Amino acid sequence: MSISLTPDQERFIQTKLQAGKYRSAQEVLEIALRLLDEYDRAEAEWVEDVREKIDAAISASDHTPPIDGETFVNQILERFEQAQQTQA
């Protein structure tokens, strides 16, 4: 496989090589691809975690009686006021 780099990408790689931290363009690309793989895995784990939390919230809401908006907001304000009093 051959790839084409933009001038900015080439400059970026050259800068890394000139700094002496990497021995070759191939090493820079290998590290970049490994990091991309780690990023993709972390993103997939995050999505799965969010899905599990959403499912848990839906399940919990199935067992919780509905509440009107005004009551909900008032309860939040009460908790906020209690937290402020505790910190004071």
C-alpha atoms as an extended CHARMM CRD file, in Angstrom:
* protein
*
        88  EXT
         1         1  MET       CA              0.0000000000        0.0000000000        0.0000000000  PROA      1               0.0000000000
         2         2  SER       CA              1.2160000000        3.4480000000       -0.7110000000  PROA      2               0.0000000000
         3         3  ILE       CA             -0.1360000000        6.6210000000        0.8110000000  PROA      3               0.0000000000
         4         4  SER       CA              0.0530000000       10.2590000000       -0.1190000000  PROA      4               0.0000000000
         5         5  LEU       CA              0.6550000000       12.8800000000        2.5300000000  PROA      5               0.0000000000
         6         6  THR       CA             -0.3110000000       16.5100000000        2.3840000000  PROA      6               0.0000000000
         7         7  PRO       CA              2.5360000000       19.0160000000        2.6580000000  PROA      7               0.0000000000
         8         8  ASP       CA              1.4040000000       19.8100000000        6.2220000000  PROA      8               0.0000000000
         9         9  GLN       CA              1.5070000000       16.1400000000        7.1720000000  PROA      9               0.0000000000
        10        10  GLU       CA              4.9820000000       15.7770000000        5.6730000000  PROA      10              0.0000000000
        11        11  ARG       CA              6.1960000000       18.8360000000        7.5990000000  PROA      11              0.0000000000
        12        12  PHE       CA              4.7040000000       17.4560000000       10.7940000000  PROA      12              0.0000000000
        13        13  ILE       CA              6.5330000000       14.1440000000       10.3710000000  PROA      13              0.0000000000
        14        14  GLN       CA              9.7850000000       15.8890000000        9.4450000000  PROA      14              0.0000000000
        15        15  THR       CA              9.5270000000       18.0720000000       12.5380000000  PROA      15              0.0000000000
        16        16  LYS       CA              9.1230000000       14.9700000000       14.7010000000  PROA      16              0.0000000000
        17        17  LEU       CA             12.1020000000       13.2990000000       13.0340000000  PROA      17              0.0000000000
        18        18  GLN       CA             14.2920000000       16.3960000000       13.3970000000  PROA      18              0.0000000000
        19        19  ALA       CA             13.4750000000       16.5600000000       17.0940000000  PROA      19              0.0000000000
        20        20  GLY       CA             15.1730000000       13.1690000000       17.3440000000  PROA      20              0.0000000000
        21        21  LYS       CA             12.4170000000       11.3950000000       19.1950000000  PROA      21              0.0000000000
        22        22  TYR       CA             11.6190000000        9.0670000000       16.2950000000  PROA      22              0.0000000000
        23        23  ARG       CA             13.9380000000        7.2040000000       13.9350000000  PROA      23              0.0000000000
        24        24  SER       CA             11.7750000000        7.0460000000       10.8100000000  PROA      24              0.0000000000
        25        25  ALA       CA              8.5540000000        8.2000000000        9.2060000000  PROA      25              0.0000000000
        26        26  GLN       CA              7.3530000000        4.6140000000        9.4800000000  PROA      26              0.0000000000
        27        27  GLU       CA              7.8000000000        4.7130000000       13.2600000000  PROA      27              0.0000000000
        28        28  VAL       CA              5.8090000000        7.9550000000       13.4660000000  PROA      28              0.0000000000
        29        29  LEU       CA              2.9950000000        6.4230000000       11.4150000000  PROA      29              0.0000000000
        30        30  GLU       CA              3.0050000000        3.1960000000       13.4420000000  PROA      30              0.0000000000
        31        31  ILE       CA              2.5820000000        5.1860000000       16.6390000000  PROA      31              0.0000000000
        32        32  ALA       CA             -0.1310000000        7.3330000000       15.0610000000  PROA      32              0.0000000000
        33        33  LEU       CA             -2.0410000000        4.2410000000       13.9390000000  PROA      33              0.0000000000
        34        34  ARG       CA             -1.7120000000        2.6160000000       17.3630000000  PROA      34              0.0000000000
        35        35  LEU       CA             -3.0600000000        5.7730000000       18.9950000000  PROA      35              0.0000000000
        36        36  LEU       CA             -5.9210000000        5.8680000000       16.4960000000  PROA      36              0.0000000000
        37        37  ASP       CA             -6.7760000000        2.2740000000       17.4030000000  PROA      37              0.0000000000
        38        38  GLU       CA             -6.6920000000        3.1320000000       21.1300000000  PROA      38              0.0000000000
        39        39  TYR       CA             -8.9140000000        6.1590000000       20.4850000000  PROA      39              0.0000000000
        40        40  ASP       CA            -11.4330000000        4.0530000000       18.5480000000  PROA      40              0.0000000000
        41        41  ARG       CA            -11.5300000000        1.4340000000       21.3130000000  PROA      41              0.0000000000
        42        42  ALA       CA            -11.9820000000        4.0780000000       24.0240000000  PROA      42              0.0000000000
        43        43  GLU       CA            -14.7710000000        5.7000000000       22.0280000000  PROA      43              0.0000000000
        44        44  ALA       CA            -16.5270000000        2.3400000000       21.5810000000  PROA      44              0.0000000000
        45        45  GLU       CA            -16.2200000000        1.6630000000       25.3330000000  PROA      45              0.0000000000
        46        46  TRP       CA            -17.6170000000        5.1260000000       26.0960000000  PROA      46              0.0000000000
        47        47  VAL       CA            -20.5840000000        4.5560000000       23.7730000000  PROA      47              0.0000000000
        48        48  GLU       CA            -21.2920000000        1.1950000000       25.4090000000  PROA      48              0.0000000000
        49        49  ASP       CA            -21.0320000000        2.7720000000       28.8800000000  PROA      49              0.0000000000
        50        50  VAL       CA            -23.4740000000        5.5270000000       27.9170000000  PROA      50              0.0000000000
        51        51  ARG       CA            -25.8830000000        2.9670000000       26.4520000000  PROA      51              0.0000000000
        52        52  GLU       CA            -25.7670000000        0.9570000000       29.6920000000  PROA      52              0.0000000000
        53        53  LYS       CA            -26.4530000000        4.1020000000       31.7400000000  PROA      53              0.0000000000
        54        54  ILE       CA            -29.3590000000        5.0640000000       29.4890000000  PROA      54              0.0000000000
        55        55  ASP       CA            -30.8020000000        1.5540000000       29.7490000000  PROA      55              0.0000000000
        56        56  ALA       CA            -30.4350000000        1.6760000000       33.5530000000  PROA      56              0.0000000000
        57        57  ALA       CA            -32.1510000000        5.0670000000       33.6830000000  PROA      57              0.0000000000
        58        58  ILE       CA            -35.0060000000        3.8000000000       31.5180000000  PROA      58              0.0000000000
        59        59  SER       CA            -35.3420000000        0.7320000000       33.7170000000  PROA      59              0.0000000000
        60        60  ALA       CA            -35.3540000000        2.8700000000       36.8630000000  PROA      60              0.0000000000
        61        61  SER       CA            -37.9500000000        5.1910000000       35.3550000000  PROA      61              0.0000000000
        62        62  ASP       CA            -40.2100000000        2.2120000000       34.7110000000  PROA      62              0.0000000000
        63        63  HSD       CA            -40.3520000000        1.6980000000       38.5020000000  PROA      63              0.0000000000
        64        64  THR       CA            -40.6840000000        5.3620000000       39.4540000000  PROA      64              0.0000000000
        65        65  PRO       CA            -44.0170000000        7.1580000000       39.4030000000  PROA      65              0.0000000000
        66        66  PRO       CA            -44.2040000000       10.1570000000       37.0730000000  PROA      66              0.0000000000
        67        67  ILE       CA            -43.6030000000       13.6160000000       38.5010000000  PROA      67              0.0000000000
        68        68  ASP       CA            -44.6470000000       16.9770000000       37.1400000000  PROA      68              0.0000000000
        69        69  GLY       CA            -42.0150000000       19.4880000000       36.0620000000  PROA      69              0.0000000000
        70        70  GLU       CA            -42.6690000000       22.0140000000       38.8260000000  PROA      70              0.0000000000
        71        71  THR       CA            -42.2770000000       19.4080000000       41.5690000000  PROA      71              0.0000000000
        72        72  PHE       CA            -39.1100000000       18.0990000000       39.9250000000  PROA      72              0.0000000000
        73        73  VAL       CA            -37.5410000000       21.5610000000       39.7480000000  PROA      73              0.0000000000
        74        74  ASN       CA            -38.5480000000       22.3370000000       43.3330000000  PROA      74              0.0000000000
        75        75  GLN       CA            -36.9210000000       19.1190000000       44.5490000000  PROA      75              0.0000000000
        76        76  ILE       CA            -33.7050000000       20.0010000000       42.7510000000  PROA      76              0.0000000000
        77        77  LEU       CA            -33.7480000000       23.5020000000       44.2440000000  PROA      77              0.0000000000
        78        78  GLU       CA            -34.2880000000       22.0450000000       47.7220000000  PROA      78              0.0000000000
        79        79  ARG       CA            -31.3000000000       19.7180000000       47.3010000000  PROA      79              0.0000000000
        80        80  PHE       CA            -29.2000000000       22.6280000000       46.0370000000  PROA      80              0.0000000000
        81        81  GLU       CA            -30.1650000000       24.7740000000       49.0430000000  PROA      81              0.0000000000
        82        82  GLN       CA            -29.3850000000       21.9070000000       51.4360000000  PROA      82              0.0000000000
        83        83  ALA       CA            -25.9860000000       21.4230000000       49.8270000000  PROA      83              0.0000000000
        84        84  GLN       CA            -25.2390000000       25.1430000000       50.1840000000  PROA      84              0.0000000000
        85        85  GLN       CA            -26.2230000000       25.0830000000       53.8570000000  PROA      85              0.0000000000
        86        86  THR       CA            -24.0070000000       22.0590000000       54.4430000000  PROA      86              0.0000000000
        87        87  GLN       CA            -21.0130000000       23.8460000000       52.8610000000  PROA      87              0.0000000000
        88        88  ALA       CA            -21.5460000000       27.0080000000       54.9030000000  PROA      88              0.0000000000
